[in-house]
Amino acid sequence: MYSPSIHCFFNIKIEGIVGYKNSIFLNKIIYWLSKCGRSIDGLEGKWIYNTLNDWHEQFPYWSMSTLRRTIKYLEKSGILLS
């Protein structure tokens, strides 16, 4: 459930490397991985599943194109696999 009173925190060092919006999105990924990340046979690390629409529910103040650009940037940077 979305609540406008929930604050979003991020690591300022990460923000300096990947930028403001990318660091906010990455922080959300880290949160969900720690909360419900799952192992998948044959793949390293923890995984979560969200569609672009699912992410948009968590970031309603961002456009779909902003979400796409953010995910694409993190993928191209080698930070995120999707």
Protein Blocks (a to p, Z undefined) as FASTA:
>chain_A
ZZfkbccdddfklmmmnojklmmmmmmmmmmmmmmpccdehiacjdddddfklmmmmmmm
bcfklmmmmmmmmmmnopacZZ
